[in-house]
Amino acid sequence: MSLKVYLSRNAEGKHSSNLFVGKLMECFKKMGVEYTHKAQSKWDVALALISAYDKSIFKRGPVVQRLDGIYFNTDNSSMSSNMNIRNTYRNSSGVIFQSSLAENIVTANFGPHPGKRSVIINGTFIDDKIDPDAVVKKSSPKIYDHVVRFEKRLICVGKWRQIKRLSSVVYGSLEYIKSNPNTGLIIVGPMSPEEKTQYSKLSKNIVCLGEVPNNTVRHLQMLSHCCLNLSFTDSCPSAVIEAIANGTPCVVTKHQGVVEVMKHGIDGAIIDFDKWDYMPVSYNDRVIQIPSDVVANGIKTCIDIGRRPFRYDLEMSKTAEKYVNFLSECAKKS
């Protein structure tokens, strides 16, 4: 049957705050799936991204919620945001979890979902027909000059909240650099001027790039020998999916959904660190730093692995097909 989807968030544009959804809509267009951002229009099924803020959609048709977890920092007043997530969860016809980790987090706190449910790991675009060296050199010559001076390149990408453990990334990288002095750490993502100065002063081998367009991030990852994401927990980090899909091995911690699609010693290094029962925690009390030698060993594992084959199972079109199939199952029948 033909399918028209109401999407609760407009994610078009290269500077979208939700890059995954922008990629999903690109694939929807290619698949001939119609979508709208107008709740009042006619549609077969709604896709609520985390929460449904327009409650009228529940009266208009079936709603599928896409969830990557919940708010679980007990130090943060935004814990109250879980109320709307929980209400959407309980009233939706179906739920798509970004990972089994996300399902465990949500189920432990909200109970089993009453309707249909599915785990669909994020996908990404695979750049198997480009030369990343030539592309970055042409599109971002200043960035290119900053990074290619290193023989080995480490990269980390994120919005640098406490939970991401950037300091563990930095000091673990510096530990590796002690024995491999022609290695550079490339830090991508928004940082305060104070943070940028703090990390840049630690070593000439650290390059803080700040925010970079998504395509450039992916190509920089392809130019790198190791990607690091040491978050205490991350349902399914898009940057890591992009790196693995495009052949760059990664160092991650075991409490991330991405470990469901990567193997230690093959796709990268999985650090068995932290214990957690999926209950809300205090970041100040719980999120501790990872010893530098542990991180350095993870980096060495990735360097030894080298470039990996492209992971076509993580191609965005395949992920979009899974979304369409699940949305079709939940859609109202004409």
Backbone as numpy.savetxt, mean C-alpha at the origin, in Angstrom:
# Nx Ny Nz CAx CAy CAz Cx Cy Cz
-24.18 -9.80 -17.21 -25.02 -8.60 -17.21 -24.14 -7.36 -17.21
-24.68 -6.25 -17.69 -23.94 -4.99 -17.61 -23.97 -4.52 -16.17
-22.99 -3.71 -15.80 -22.86 -3.31 -14.40 -22.57 -1.82 -14.32
-23.32 -1.15 -13.44 -23.04 0.25 -13.15 -22.78 0.38 -11.66
-21.65 0.98 -11.32 -21.17 1.04 -9.94 -21.18 2.48 -9.44
-21.70 2.68 -8.24 -21.53 3.96 -7.57 -20.26 3.87 -6.74
-19.31 4.77 -6.98 -18.06 4.84 -6.23 -18.13 6.03 -5.28
-17.91 5.77 -4.01 -18.12 6.82 -3.01 -17.00 7.85 -2.97
-15.95 7.63 -3.75 -14.86 8.61 -3.76 -14.37 8.82 -5.18
-14.20 10.06 -5.56 -13.67 10.38 -6.87 -12.15 10.35 -6.80
-11.54 9.43 -7.53 -10.08 9.26 -7.44 -9.38 9.50 -8.77
-10.06 10.16 -9.71 -9.37 10.46 -10.96 -8.25 11.46 -10.72
-7.27 11.44 -11.61 -6.19 12.42 -11.54 -4.93 11.84 -10.97
-3.81 12.28 -11.49 -2.52 11.69 -11.08 -2.13 12.07 -9.67
-2.78 13.10 -9.09 -2.44 13.48 -7.72 -3.50 12.99 -6.74
-4.23 11.95 -7.13 -5.29 11.41 -6.29 -4.74 10.95 -4.95
-5.57 11.13 -3.92 -5.18 10.66 -2.60 -5.38 9.15 -2.47
-6.07 8.56 -3.41 -6.25 7.11 -3.38 -5.85 6.55 -4.73
-4.57 6.30 -4.90 -4.05 5.89 -6.20 -4.60 4.55 -6.64
-4.84 3.67 -5.69 -5.38 2.36 -6.06 -6.73 2.51 -6.74
-7.59 3.35 -6.18 -8.92 3.51 -6.74 -8.85 4.15 -8.12
-7.91 5.07 -8.31 -7.72 5.65 -9.63 -7.35 4.58 -10.65
-6.46 3.65 -10.26 -6.08 2.55 -11.16 -7.27 1.63 -11.41
-8.06 1.40 -10.36 -9.23 0.54 -10.49 -10.21 1.12 -11.51
-10.41 2.44 -11.46 -11.34 3.06 -12.40 -10.81 3.03 -13.82
-9.50 3.15 -13.98 -8.92 3.01 -15.32 -9.26 1.65 -15.90
-9.14 0.62 -15.07 -9.44 -0.74 -15.54 -10.93 -0.92 -15.79
-11.76 -0.30 -14.92 -13.21 -0.37 -15.14 -13.57 0.16 -16.53
-12.95 1.30 -16.88 -13.23 1.89 -18.19 -12.87 0.93 -19.31
-11.70 0.31 -19.21 -11.26 -0.62 -20.25 -12.15 -1.85 -20.33
-12.73 -2.22 -19.20 -13.61 -3.40 -19.15 -15.05 -3.07 -19.54
-15.32 -1.79 -19.75 -16.68 -1.39 -20.11 -17.62 -1.29 -18.93
-17.08 -1.23 -17.72 -17.90 -1.11 -16.52 -18.18 0.37 -16.26
-19.43 0.73 -16.19 -19.80 2.12 -15.93 -19.67 2.41 -14.43
-19.33 3.65 -14.09 -19.34 4.05 -12.69 -19.76 5.50 -12.59
-20.25 5.86 -11.42 -20.69 7.22 -11.17 -20.29 7.61 -9.76
-20.11 8.92 -9.53 -19.86 9.42 -8.18 -21.11 10.13 -7.64
-22.20 10.04 -8.36 -23.46 10.70 -7.95 -24.38 9.65 -7.33
-24.59 9.77 -6.03 -25.41 8.79 -5.32 -26.85 8.77 -5.82
-27.32 9.92 -6.34 -28.72 10.01 -6.76 -28.99 9.37 -8.12
-27.95 9.04 -8.85 -28.16 8.44 -10.17 -28.51 6.95 -10.02
-28.82 6.31 -11.14 -29.16 4.89 -11.10 -27.87 4.06 -11.14
-27.79 3.06 -10.28 -26.64 2.18 -10.26 -27.07 0.82 -9.73
-26.23 -0.18 -9.98 -26.56 -1.55 -9.58 -25.98 -1.92 -8.21
-24.82 -1.36 -7.91 -24.15 -1.67 -6.65 -23.22 -0.52 -6.29
-23.11 -0.24 -5.00 -22.22 0.82 -4.52 -20.95 0.21 -3.95
-19.82 0.89 -4.17 -18.56 0.50 -3.56 -18.16 1.61 -2.60
-18.33 1.35 -1.31 -18.00 2.33 -0.28 -16.55 2.13 0.15
-15.74 3.14 -0.01 -14.33 3.05 0.31 -14.12 3.41 1.77
-14.00 2.43 2.59 -13.87 2.49 4.05 -15.22 2.78 4.71
-15.80 3.95 4.45 -17.08 4.28 5.08 -18.05 4.85 4.06
-19.34 4.66 4.35 -20.39 5.27 3.53 -20.91 6.48 4.29
-20.48 7.67 3.86 -20.90 8.88 4.57 -22.29 9.34 4.14
-22.71 8.93 2.94 -24.06 9.23 2.47 -24.94 8.03 2.80
-25.71 8.14 3.88 -26.50 7.00 4.35 -27.64 6.65 3.41
-27.99 7.57 2.51 -29.11 7.31 1.60 -28.82 6.16 0.63
-27.55 5.86 0.41 -27.23 4.82 -0.58 -27.74 3.45 -0.14
-27.88 3.23 1.16 -28.37 1.92 1.62 -29.83 1.68 1.22
-30.57 2.77 0.97 -31.96 2.65 0.52 -32.05 2.51 -0.99
-30.95 2.80 -1.68 -30.98 2.82 -3.14 -30.51 1.51 -3.76
-29.79 0.71 -3.00 -29.30 -0.54 -3.56 -28.25 -1.18 -2.66
-27.73 -2.32 -3.07 -26.73 -3.02 -2.26 -25.41 -2.25 -2.20
-24.76 -2.30 -1.06 -23.51 -1.60 -0.82 -22.41 -2.61 -0.48
-21.27 -2.48 -1.16 -20.09 -3.28 -0.83 -19.06 -2.34 -0.22
-18.54 -2.73 0.92 -17.53 -1.93 1.61 -16.14 -2.48 1.32
-15.20 -1.59 0.99 -13.80 -1.99 0.82 -13.03 -1.54 2.05
-12.41 -2.51 2.74 -11.78 -2.21 4.02 -10.32 -2.65 4.06
-9.47 -1.79 4.62 -8.08 -2.17 4.85 -7.80 -2.34 6.33
-8.82 -2.23 7.16 -8.65 -2.35 8.60 -9.51 -1.33 9.31
-9.10 -0.94 10.48 -9.82 0.07 11.26 -8.79 1.00 11.90
-9.30 2.07 12.54 -8.43 2.90 13.36 -8.14 2.13 14.65
-6.88 2.01 15.01 -6.60 1.23 16.22 -5.52 1.85 17.10
-5.25 3.14 16.93 -4.31 3.83 17.82 -5.08 4.42 18.99
-4.91 3.85 20.16 -5.66 4.32 21.32 -5.22 5.70 21.80
-4.08 6.20 21.29 -3.62 7.55 21.64 -4.32 8.62 20.80
-5.09 8.18 19.83 -5.62 9.10 18.83 -7.12 9.27 19.01
-7.59 10.50 19.06 -9.02 10.76 19.24 -9.84 10.27 18.05
-9.17 10.02 16.92 -9.89 9.58 15.73 -10.41 8.15 15.87
-10.16 7.49 17.01 -10.75 6.18 17.25 -12.26 6.22 17.08
-12.86 7.39 17.29 -14.31 7.54 17.12 -14.73 7.32 15.67
-13.78 7.45 14.73 -14.09 7.21 13.32 -14.50 5.77 13.07
-14.14 4.88 13.96 -14.53 3.47 13.79 -16.04 3.28 13.84
-16.75 4.21 14.45 -18.21 4.06 14.56 -18.85 4.03 13.17
-18.43 4.94 12.28 -19.00 4.97 10.94 -18.54 3.77 10.12
-17.27 3.36 10.30 -16.78 2.17 9.62 -17.58 0.95 10.05
-17.82 0.84 11.35 -18.57 -0.31 11.88 -20.02 -0.31 11.38
-20.66 0.87 11.36 -22.04 0.94 10.88 -22.14 0.57 9.41
-21.16 1.03 8.60 -21.13 0.65 7.18 -20.94 -0.86 7.06
-20.05 -1.40 7.85 -19.75 -2.84 7.86 -21.01 -3.65 8.15
-21.76 -3.23 9.14 -22.94 -4.00 9.56 -24.11 -3.87 8.61
-24.13 -2.80 7.83 -25.27 -2.57 6.93 -24.98 -2.90 5.47
-23.75 -3.22 5.15 -23.40 -3.50 3.76 -23.78 -4.91 3.37
-24.00 -5.11 2.07 -24.34 -6.44 1.54 -23.11 -7.32 1.41
-21.97 -6.68 1.25 -20.72 -7.43 1.10 -19.55 -6.58 1.53
-18.42 -7.23 1.75 -17.20 -6.50 2.13 -16.01 -7.11 1.40
-15.15 -6.23 0.89 -13.88 -6.64 0.28 -12.76 -6.21 1.21
-11.99 -7.19 1.69 -10.83 -6.90 2.52 -9.59 -6.85 1.64
-8.69 -5.93 1.93 -7.45 -5.82 1.15 -6.51 -7.00 1.41
-6.71 -7.68 2.53 -5.85 -8.80 2.88 -6.53 -9.61 3.97
-6.05 -10.83 4.19 -6.56 -11.62 5.31 -6.23 -10.95 6.63
-5.09 -10.24 6.68 -4.76 -9.47 7.88 -5.86 -8.47 8.19
-6.32 -7.74 7.17 -7.40 -6.78 7.36 -8.66 -7.47 7.86
-8.96 -8.64 7.30 -10.14 -9.39 7.74 -10.00 -9.78 9.20
-8.81 -10.21 9.61 -8.59 -10.59 11.01 -8.77 -9.40 11.94
-8.23 -8.24 11.54 -8.36 -7.03 12.36 -9.82 -6.66 12.55
-10.55 -6.62 11.44 -11.95 -6.17 11.48 -12.82 -7.18 12.21
-12.65 -8.45 11.90 -13.48 -9.49 12.52 -13.24 -9.55 14.02
-11.99 -9.38 14.44 -11.67 -9.42 15.87 -12.36 -8.29 16.63
-12.60 -7.17 15.96 -13.18 -6.00 16.62 -14.67 -5.82 16.35
-15.14 -6.20 15.16 -16.55 -5.98 14.80 -17.36 -7.27 14.70
-16.70 -8.41 14.74 -17.40 -9.67 14.55 -17.48 -10.04 13.07
-17.96 -11.26 12.75 -18.06 -11.70 11.36 -19.01 -10.82 10.56
-18.71 -10.61 9.29 -19.60 -9.83 8.44 -20.86 -10.64 8.14
-22.04 -9.98 8.17 -23.29 -10.72 7.97 -23.58 -11.12 6.53
-22.87 -10.52 5.56 -23.16 -10.79 4.15 -22.02 -11.49 3.45
-21.88 -11.20 2.17 -20.81 -11.79 1.37 -19.48 -11.12 1.72
-18.39 -11.86 1.63 -17.08 -11.27 1.91 -16.03 -11.92 1.03
-15.00 -11.14 0.73 -13.92 -11.62 -0.11 -12.63 -10.90 0.26
-11.50 -11.57 0.10 -10.19 -10.96 0.26 -9.60 -10.75 -1.13
-9.34 -9.50 -1.50 -8.75 -9.19 -2.80 -7.52 -8.31 -2.57
-6.36 -8.90 -2.77 -5.10 -8.17 -2.60 -4.99 -7.07 -3.65
-4.44 -5.93 -3.27 -4.25 -4.83 -4.21 -3.41 -5.26 -5.41
-3.67 -4.63 -6.54 -2.85 -4.83 -7.73 -2.18 -3.53 -8.13
-1.44 -3.59 -9.21 -0.77 -2.38 -9.70 -0.48 -2.54 -11.19
0.01 -1.48 -11.79 0.43 -1.55 -13.19 1.84 -2.10 -13.26
2.09 -2.96 -14.21 3.40 -3.57 -14.38 4.07 -2.95 -15.60
5.27 -2.42 -15.38 5.99 -1.69 -16.43 7.07 -2.58 -17.05
6.64 -3.64 -17.70 7.59 -4.60 -18.26 8.09 -4.22 -19.65
7.60 -3.11 -20.18 8.00 -2.71 -21.54 8.81 -1.42 -21.55
9.30 -1.01 -20.40 10.06 0.24 -20.34 11.46 -0.01 -19.79
12.34 0.92 -20.06 13.66 0.96 -19.45 13.60 2.02 -18.35
13.49 1.61 -17.07 13.32 2.61 -16.01 14.46 3.62 -15.94
15.66 3.19 -16.25 16.81 4.09 -16.24 16.58 5.24 -17.22
16.17 4.90 -18.45 15.95 5.92 -19.48 14.74 6.79 -19.14
13.70 6.18 -18.58 12.47 6.93 -18.28 12.72 7.95 -17.17
13.36 7.53 -16.08 13.61 8.46 -14.98 14.60 9.55 -15.41
15.59 9.18 -16.19 16.58 10.16 -16.66 15.91 11.25 -17.49
14.92 10.86 -18.28 14.23 11.83 -19.14 13.19 12.64 -18.38
12.40 11.97 -17.53 11.28 12.64 -16.86 11.71 13.42 -15.62
12.73 12.93 -14.93 13.16 13.56 -13.67 14.69 13.59 -13.59
15.33 14.40 -14.43 16.80 14.38 -14.49 17.50 14.71 -13.18
16.93 15.62 -12.38 17.56 15.97 -11.11 17.50 14.80 -10.13
16.35 14.16 -10.08 16.21 12.99 -9.22 17.15 11.89 -9.69
17.21 11.70 -10.99 18.07 10.67 -11.57 19.52 10.87 -11.14
20.00 12.11 -11.23 21.39 12.40 -10.86 21.64 12.13 -9.38
20.61 12.37 -8.55 20.75 12.15 -7.11 20.95 10.67 -6.79
20.24 9.79 -7.52 20.20 8.39 -7.11 21.19 7.49 -7.84
21.51 7.77 -9.11 22.35 6.83 -9.86 23.83 6.91 -9.47
24.18 7.88 -8.64 25.58 7.96 -8.19 25.93 6.80 -7.26
24.90 6.09 -6.76 25.15 4.96 -5.87 25.16 3.66 -6.67
26.08 2.78 -6.28 26.15 1.47 -6.94 24.95 0.61 -6.56
24.58 0.65 -5.27 23.40 -0.07 -4.77 22.43 0.95 -4.20
21.15 0.76 -4.49 20.15 1.73 -4.06 19.06 1.05 -3.23
18.81 1.61 -2.06 17.71 1.19 -1.20 16.65 2.27 -1.28
15.38 1.88 -1.20 14.31 2.87 -1.30 13.22 2.56 -0.29
12.64 3.60 0.28 11.47 3.44 1.14 10.47 4.53 0.76
9.20 4.17 0.78 8.14 5.06 0.32 7.01 5.05 1.34
6.50 6.22 1.71 5.38 6.22 2.63 4.98 7.60 3.08
3.84 7.64 3.79 3.46 8.82 4.55 4.00 8.55 5.94
4.98 9.31 6.36 5.82 8.90 7.46 5.22 9.18 8.82
4.24 8.34 9.17 3.68 8.35 10.51 4.55 7.45 11.40
4.34 7.56 12.70 5.14 6.81 13.67 5.11 5.31 13.38
3.96 4.82 12.98 3.78 3.39 12.77 4.66 2.84 11.64
5.13 3.73 10.76 5.94 3.29 9.61 7.41 3.02 9.99
7.83 3.45 11.14 9.18 3.18 11.66 10.30 3.61 10.69
10.21 4.85 10.26 11.24 5.36 9.35 12.62 5.33 9.99
12.69 5.60 11.29 14.01 5.60 11.94 14.64 4.21 11.89
13.83 3.15 11.98 14.38 1.80 11.85 14.91 1.56 10.44
14.19 2.09 9.44 14.65 1.99 8.06 16.00 2.69 7.90
16.08 3.91 8.44 17.29 4.72 8.28 18.48 4.08 8.98
18.33 3.73 10.25 19.48 3.21 10.99 19.85 1.79 10.55
18.87 1.01 10.11 19.18 -0.30 9.54 19.94 -0.16 8.23
19.55 0.82 7.43 20.26 1.07 6.16 21.68 1.54 6.42
21.84 2.43 7.40 23.19 2.91 7.73 24.08 1.77 8.23
23.48 0.82 8.93 24.24 -0.35 9.39 24.73 -1.14 8.18
23.86 -1.30 7.18 24.27 -2.01 5.96 25.34 -1.22 5.21
25.19 0.09 5.18 26.11 0.96 4.44 27.52 0.92 5.02
27.64 0.62 6.33 28.97 0.54 6.94 29.87 -0.42 6.17
29.31 -1.53 5.73 30.09 -2.54 5.00 29.96 -2.41 3.50
29.06 -1.51 3.07 28.78 -1.32 1.63 28.66 0.16 1.36
29.79 0.88 1.42 29.76 2.35 1.42 29.22 3.00 0.15
29.15 2.27 -0.95 28.60 2.86 -2.18 27.13 2.52 -2.34
26.42 2.51 -1.21 24.98 2.24 -1.18 24.26 3.50 -0.71
23.15 3.83 -1.34 22.38 5.00 -0.94 20.97 4.62 -0.53
20.42 5.38 0.41 19.02 5.21 0.83 18.21 6.37 0.28
17.18 6.05 -0.49 16.29 7.04 -1.09 14.99 7.04 -0.30
14.67 8.17 0.32 13.44 8.30 1.11 12.43 9.10 0.31
11.28 8.50 0.04 10.23 9.15 -0.75 8.99 9.32 0.12
8.40 10.49 0.09 7.18 10.74 0.84 7.26 12.07 1.57
6.10 12.62 1.93 6.08 13.93 2.59 6.79 13.89 3.93
7.65 14.89 4.16 8.39 15.02 5.41 8.44 16.49 5.80
8.49 16.73 7.09 8.66 18.11 7.55 10.10 18.54 7.26
10.33 19.84 7.11 11.70 20.32 6.88 12.66 19.86 7.98
12.15 19.77 9.21 12.99 19.34 10.34 13.42 17.89 10.17
12.47 17.03 9.77 12.79 15.62 9.56 13.79 15.47 8.41
13.53 16.19 7.34 14.41 16.10 6.17 15.84 16.48 6.54
15.98 17.55 7.30 17.31 17.99 7.74 17.93 16.96 8.67
17.11 16.43 9.58 17.60 15.45 10.56 18.21 14.23 9.87
17.49 13.67 8.90 17.98 12.45 8.25 19.08 12.75 7.23
18.97 13.86 6.54 19.99 14.20 5.54 21.35 14.43 6.19
21.35 14.97 7.43 22.60 15.26 8.12 23.30 14.01 8.63
22.54 12.90 8.73 23.13 11.67 9.26 24.20 11.11 8.34
23.97 11.26 7.02 24.91 10.66 6.07 24.70 11.25 4.68
25.79 11.37 3.93 25.69 11.82 2.54 25.06 10.72 1.67
24.89 9.54 2.23 24.30 8.42 1.50 22.78 8.39 1.62
22.20 9.38 2.31 20.75 9.46 2.45 20.22 10.59 1.58
19.25 10.27 0.73 18.64 11.25 -0.16 17.16 11.35 0.17
16.69 12.49 0.64 15.28 12.72 0.96 14.63 13.44 -0.22
13.78 12.75 -0.96 13.19 13.33 -2.17 11.86 14.03 -1.92
11.21 13.77 -0.79 9.89 14.33 -0.57 8.86 13.63 -1.44
7.78 14.35 -1.77 6.72 13.74 -2.58 7.15 13.64 -4.04
6.85 12.51 -4.65 7.23 12.23 -6.03 6.02 11.64 -6.74
5.75 11.98 -8.02 4.63 11.39 -8.74 4.67 9.86 -8.71
3.50 9.24 -8.67 3.42 7.79 -8.48 4.19 7.01 -9.53
4.08 7.39 -10.78 4.81 6.65 -11.82 6.31 6.73 -11.60
6.79 7.90 -11.17 8.21 8.06 -10.90 8.63 7.19 -9.71
7.76 7.09 -8.70 8.05 6.23 -7.55 8.26 4.79 -8.03
7.35 4.33 -8.86 7.43 2.94 -9.35 8.71 2.71 -10.14
9.09 3.69 -10.95 10.30 3.54 -11.76 11.56 3.66 -10.90
11.51 4.49 -9.85 12.64 4.55 -8.92 12.80 3.22 -8.19
11.69 2.59 -7.86 11.76 1.27 -7.23 12.41 0.26 -8.17
12.11 0.37 -9.45 12.70 -0.55 -10.42 14.20 -0.31 -10.57
14.64 0.92 -10.30 16.06 1.24 -10.35 16.78 0.84 -9.05
16.00 0.47 -8.04 16.57 0.17 -6.73 16.78 -1.33 -6.56
17.63 -1.67 -5.61 17.98 -3.07 -5.36 17.21 -3.65 -4.18
16.56 -2.76 -3.41 15.81 -3.22 -2.24 14.83 -2.13 -1.83
13.61 -2.53 -1.53 12.58 -1.61 -1.02 12.30 -2.00 0.43
12.20 -1.01 1.32 11.96 -1.29 2.73 10.63 -0.71 3.19
9.86 -1.52 3.91 8.62 -1.07 4.53 8.52 -1.79 5.87
8.86 -1.09 6.95 8.94 -1.72 8.27 7.77 -1.32 9.16
6.63 -1.04 8.55 5.45 -0.65 9.32 5.10 -1.70 10.36
4.63 -1.23 11.51 4.17 -2.15 12.56 3.04 -3.02 12.03
2.12 -2.41 11.30 1.09 -3.18 10.60 0.63 -2.36 9.40
0.40 -3.02 8.30 -0.04 -2.35 7.09 -0.84 -3.38 6.30
-2.09 -3.07 6.06 -2.97 -4.08 5.45 -2.44 -4.58 4.12
-2.10 -3.66 3.23 -1.58 -4.05 1.92 -0.92 -2.84 1.27
0.30 -2.51 1.69 0.94 -1.27 1.21 1.14 -1.27 -0.30
0.57 -0.28 -0.96 0.64 -0.21 -2.43 2.07 -0.12 -2.93
2.92 0.63 -2.20 4.30 0.78 -2.65 5.02 -0.56 -2.69
4.74 -1.43 -1.72 5.39 -2.73 -1.70 4.84 -3.63 -2.80
3.52 -3.59 -3.01 2.92 -4.36 -4.10 3.55 -3.92 -5.43
3.70 -2.60 -5.62 4.30 -2.10 -6.86 5.74 -2.60 -7.02
6.50 -2.58 -5.93 7.89 -3.02 -6.00 7.98 -4.50 -6.35
7.25 -5.33 -5.62 7.30 -6.77 -5.85 6.81 -7.11 -7.26
5.70 -6.48 -7.66 5.14 -6.77 -8.99 6.12 -6.43 -10.09
6.93 -5.39 -9.86 7.87 -4.94 -10.89 9.30 -5.42 -10.63
9.45 -6.43 -9.76 10.72 -7.15 -9.67 11.72 -6.70 -8.64
11.35 -5.76 -7.75 12.28 -5.30 -6.72 11.99 -6.01 -5.41
12.96 -6.75 -4.84 12.73 -7.44 -3.57 12.54 -6.46 -2.42
11.79 -6.88 -1.40 11.41 -5.97 -0.31 11.71 -6.56 1.05
12.02 -5.66 2.00 12.10 -6.02 3.41 10.82 -5.53 4.08
10.07 -6.44 4.69 8.83 -6.07 5.37 8.76 -6.80 6.71
7.85 -6.36 7.56 7.59 -7.05 8.81 6.43 -8.01 8.63
6.34 -8.99 9.50 5.36 -10.07 9.31 3.92 -9.59 9.46
3.69 -8.48 10.18 2.32 -7.99 10.35 1.94 -7.04 9.22
2.00 -7.55 8.00 1.56 -6.79 6.83 0.83 -7.76 5.90
-0.22 -7.27 5.26 -0.96 -8.14 4.36 -0.15 -8.60 3.17
0.87 -7.83 2.81 1.66 -8.16 1.63 2.40 -9.49 1.80
2.62 -9.93 3.04 3.32 -11.21 3.24 2.47 -12.38 2.75
1.19 -12.12 2.49 0.32 -13.17 1.96 0.63 -13.49 0.50
1.37 -12.60 -0.18 1.69 -12.84 -1.59 3.19 -12.82 -1.85
4.01 -12.79 -0.80 5.46 -12.84 -1.00 6.07 -13.93 -0.12
7.18 -14.48 -0.58 7.86 -15.54 0.16 9.24 -15.05 0.59
9.56 -15.38 1.85 10.86 -15.00 2.39 11.98 -15.69 1.61
12.99 -14.91 1.24 14.12 -15.46 0.50 13.90 -15.55 -0.99
12.68 -15.25 -1.44 12.36 -15.29 -2.88 11.93 -13.91 -3.36
10.91 -13.35 -2.71 10.44 -12.01 -3.07 11.08 -10.94 -2.19
11.82 -11.38 -1.18 12.44 -10.43 -0.27 12.64 -11.06 1.09
12.66 -10.21 2.13 12.90 -10.67 3.50 11.73 -10.27 4.38
11.18 -11.24 5.10 10.09 -10.98 6.05 10.67 -11.05 7.45
10.66 -9.93 8.16 11.21 -9.86 9.50 10.16 -10.29 10.50
10.46 -11.34 11.26 9.53 -11.86 12.27 9.73 -11.06 13.56
8.99 -9.97 13.63 9.18 -9.03 14.73 7.79 -8.54 15.14
7.58 -8.32 16.43 6.31 -7.85 16.99 5.35 -9.02 17.25
4.55 -8.84 18.27 3.42 -9.72 18.53 2.20 -8.82 18.68
1.06 -9.29 18.18 -0.12 -8.43 18.18 -1.36 -9.30 18.06
-2.40 -8.96 18.81 -3.63 -9.76 18.81 -4.78 -9.09 18.06
-4.45 -8.08 17.22 -5.41 -7.36 16.38 -6.30 -6.39 17.17
-5.98 -6.18 18.43 -6.75 -5.23 19.24 -6.11 -3.85 19.17
-6.90 -2.77 19.39 -6.34 -1.42 19.39 -5.16 -1.30 20.36
-4.15 -0.55 19.94 -2.93 -0.43 20.73 -2.51 1.04 20.81
-1.62 1.32 21.75 -1.00 2.62 21.84 0.30 2.58 21.05
0.42 3.41 20.02 1.65 3.45 19.26 2.83 3.82 20.16
2.58 4.71 21.11 3.67 5.16 21.98 4.21 4.02 22.84
3.33 3.10 23.22 3.75 1.99 24.07 4.15 0.75 23.27
3.57 0.58 22.09 3.68 -0.70 21.40 4.68 -0.69 20.25
4.72 0.39 19.49 5.54 0.40 18.28 6.99 0.67 18.66
7.79 -0.38 18.69 9.19 -0.24 19.08 10.08 -0.40 17.86
11.29 0.08 17.99 12.20 0.07 16.84 12.80 -1.32 16.63
13.13 -1.61 15.38 13.72 -2.88 15.02 15.24 -2.74 15.05
15.96 -3.65 15.68 17.42 -3.54 15.76 18.05 -3.36 14.38
19.04 -2.50 14.31 19.65 -2.15 13.02 20.27 -3.35 12.33
20.86 -4.28 13.10 21.49 -5.43 12.46 20.45 -6.36 11.84
19.25 -6.41 12.43 18.17 -7.23 11.86 17.74 -6.65 10.52
17.59 -5.33 10.47 17.21 -4.67 9.22 18.31 -4.85 8.17
19.55 -4.66 8.59 20.69 -4.79 7.66 20.75 -6.20 7.07
20.47 -7.20 7.88 20.45 -8.58 7.37 19.34 -8.77 6.35
18.19 -8.12 6.58 17.09 -8.18 5.62 17.48 -7.54 4.30
18.19 -6.41 4.38 18.67 -5.74 3.16 19.63 -6.65 2.41
20.55 -7.27 3.15 21.52 -8.17 2.50 20.80 -9.31 1.78
19.75 -9.85 2.40 18.98 -10.91 1.74 18.43 -10.44 0.40
17.88 -9.23 0.39 17.32 -8.68 -0.86 18.40 -8.43 -1.90
19.53 -7.89 -1.48 20.63 -7.63 -2.42 21.12 -8.94 -3.03
21.20 -9.98 -2.19 21.64 -11.29 -2.68 20.62 -11.89 -3.66
19.35 -11.64 -3.42 18.30 -12.16 -4.31 18.41 -11.52 -5.69
18.61 -10.20 -5.71 18.69 -9.48 -6.99 17.33 -9.26 -7.62
17.35 -8.75 -8.83 16.10 -8.48 -9.55 15.29 -9.75 -9.71
13.97 -9.61 -9.52 13.05 -10.74 -9.61 12.24 -10.64 -10.90
11.65 -11.76 -11.34 10.74 -11.69 -12.49 9.51 -10.84 -12.14
8.87 -10.29 -13.15 7.64 -9.54 -12.94 6.56 -10.48 -12.39
5.75 -9.95 -11.47 4.68 -10.73 -10.86 3.36 -10.40 -11.55
3.05 -11.11 -12.61 1.86 -10.81 -13.38 0.57 -11.16 -12.63
0.70 -11.97 -11.59 -0.48 -12.27 -10.77 -0.96 -11.04 -10.00
-0.10 -10.01 -9.89 -0.46 -8.78 -9.19 -0.84 -7.66 -10.15
-1.01 -7.98 -11.43 -1.38 -6.97 -12.43 -2.76 -6.40 -12.11
-2.89 -5.09 -12.26 -4.11 -4.40 -11.84 -5.36 -4.90 -12.55
-5.23 -5.28 -13.81 -6.40 -5.74 -14.56 -6.99 -7.01 -13.93
-6.14 -7.86 -13.38 -6.62 -9.09 -12.73 -7.33 -8.76 -11.42
-6.78 -7.78 -10.70 -7.44 -7.33 -9.47 -8.81 -6.73 -9.79
-8.87 -5.91 -10.83 -10.13 -5.28 -11.23 -11.17 -6.32 -11.62
-10.73 -7.37 -12.28 -11.66 -8.44 -12.67 -12.27 -9.10 -11.44
-11.46 -9.29 -10.40 -11.97 -9.88 -9.16 -12.99 -8.95 -8.51
-12.72 -7.63 -8.56 -13.67 -6.66 -8.02 -14.99 -6.73 -8.77
-14.92 -6.74 -10.08 -16.15 -6.76 -10.89 -16.95 -8.03 -10.61
-16.28 -9.16 -10.50 -16.98 -10.41 -10.23 -17.70 -10.36 -8.88
-17.02 -9.83 -7.87 -17.64 -9.76 -6.55 -18.77 -8.74 -6.52
-18.55 -7.58 -7.14 -19.60 -6.57 -7.19 -20.83 -7.09 -7.92
-20.60 -7.86 -8.98 -21.71 -8.46 -9.74 -22.51 -9.43 -8.88
-21.81 -10.18 -8.03 -22.49 -11.10 -7.14 -23.41 -10.37 -6.17
-22.98 -9.17 -5.75 -23.74 -8.42 -4.75 -24.75 -7.46 -5.37
-24.67 -7.25 -6.67 -25.53 -6.24 -7.33 -26.99 -6.66 -7.32
-27.84 -5.64 -7.36 -29.27 -5.94 -7.47 -29.55 -6.48 -8.86
-30.40 -7.47 -8.92 -30.71 -8.13 -10.19 -31.81 -7.36 -10.91
-31.61 -7.16 -12.22 -32.62 -6.43 -12.99 -33.71 -7.38 -13.44
